[in-house]
Amino acid sequence: MEICNIPVGIVICNWNKKDYVLKCIESVKQLNYRNYDITVVDNASTDGSVEAIEAEYPDVTLIKNTENKGGSGGFNTGIKYMLNKNKYKYLYLLDNDVIVDQDALYELVKEMESDEHLGIVGSKIYVMDIPNQIQELGAFVRWNNATLEFNKRGYIEEEGIVTENVEVDYVPACSLLVRVNAVETAGIMDEEFFLYWDDIEWAHRIKLKGYTIKAISSSKVWHKLGGGNKTNTLGTYYFWRNRIYFFNQYAPEEQWEEIMSTIFEDYFTGMYTSLFYGKKQTARSMYEAIKDGINGRRGKAKENQYGLVGTPRIKLNDIITSDQKIVIADNQYSHSVKTMLDRRFPDLNYGSANDNDITNEKVILIPCSHVFDHTDDIKYEGTKSYWIDGYLNVLPNNTFGKKAINRFQNKKHQFITKQLTVLLERLRQQRVEKE
């Protein structure tokens, strides 16, 4: 059968993004592909999405959930609907804020047809507001530090077009093609995640059934990112709670204690940082997430578990909007910091620091892994310089900053010696109960 005649069910999940979902549907209708059906699942939007879709695209199947079921619940509604039709070989999942290239679906199906062991393939995802910057080309689960490594994140294709296909651990559900046989073997998404880590866990479960996962460079989509400037802490809660669940569920026994210790140490760092900068609601959401993670509570968050982020007491905006020129020191963390700065402040002009910049005439930003966890760089002592990390936290490179770091290190040592063992024991009990 010709590639573009292979039946594909397309599922778009929407919640309160009327303008974006309409553009997404329109881009899907321009696909160079013949045999597909579109189903939009609306998670009880209140912004007129349903009425707009019905008016502009009456030929699109629209499923109206009576409540917000999250990303996993929304996609599952569409997946189950498509599976019941028993006519599709593949399902194509799209976020509502994605624009697809005309050949995006064709390239994914073509790759799937080349290897029956492929369970999931995903697109090369670009940043919508920076069209030649890659958001990611799949990602890898790094078990040693309980994180994700996003392949090619922040790469600007002016430096050369990325053409390779990469075997990865997961591809995001904003543009994901899954084999129906793989879904029938491994099951649908776990709705108890609600948001975050749901597509990661699904991909891992499908891999455990013997399938492989690839990111395909010739399939291109553009995704609207939030800009890195979140206004509420909902994502903070789901990220931390679901991170605990995922690694507690799937970490190899011989690595379990090391992995979970890493997560709890990261948790302490995040809590301390949030409180230091006066972001109390962020700290509160992290506490709620860890509490629920340890106690095995999942599903939709309660309204009192998240809120407005708040304004940090040391503001990056105040530093970079000064009249002085901004320069960034060159080290192993520079790329990730510049990527975040470009996303948050697209109009910011900055240069790279050199020996001529070691004066008080310029503001020097020194990238690091975390503002409270780095090695001093005496090169910039006595200058108007600040440590900056990938979260865009900033800390003055002066006596105040050094005292803050020392306090953090002392508190972290107390946490590790007095509380870490207790947390691990409680989590271990949950893991044993599941087994």
Number of C-alpha atoms within 10 A of each C-alpha: 5 6 15 17 12 19 18 26 24 23 28 27 27 27 22 17 16 21 15 18 25 18 16 20 24 15 16 23 16 12 16 15 21 14 13 21 18 20 23 25 25 28 25 20 18 11 13 13 22 22 11 15 21 13 10 12 14 10 12 14 16 19 18 17 15 10 11 17 22 21 22 23 24 28 27 20 22 26 23 11 15 22 17 10 9 9 13 19 15 26 25 26 23 27 23 27 24 26 27 26 19 18 16 24 28 21 22 27 25 14 19 21 12 9 10 11 15 21 24 29 30 33 31 25 31 27 21 18 14 17 15 18 20 24 25 21 28 28 22 16 16 12 16 13 14 20 15 14 14 17 18 17 20 23 19 18 13 8 8 8 11 15 10 11 19 17 18 21 22 29 29 23 24 23 27 23 25 25 22 23 12 21 20 10 11 19 13 19 23 16 19 16 26 22 22 20 21 23 21 21 23 20 25 20 20 24 20 11 12 12 18 21 24 24 29 24 21 20 24 23 26 26 22 17 14 10 15 14 13 13 13 15 21 21 16 21 25 27 17 24 27 25 23 23 23 18 18 21 15 14 17 12 10 8 11 19 18 15 22 24 18 16 20 20 16 15 18 21 18 16 19 18 19 20 15 16 17 17 19 19 20 27 25 20 27 27 19 22 27 24 14 19 23 22 13 14 15 17 15 15 19 9 8 10 18 23 16 14 21 16 12 16 10 15 14 15 9 8 16 18 11 11 9 13 15 22 20 22 20 14 10 11 17 20 16 19 23 19 19 19 20 17 20 15 16 13 9 12 12 16 11 13 18 12 8 6 19 18 15 12 12 18 24 29 29 26 26 22 18 20 25 24 14 13 9 11 10 8 9 20 14 13 18 17 26 23 25 26 25 20 15 21 19 26 25 19 24 16 11 10 16 15 11 15 17 13 11 19 15 10 14 16 12 12 15 15 10 11 12 16 14 12 16 17 13 12 21 17 13 18 16 8 8 8 7
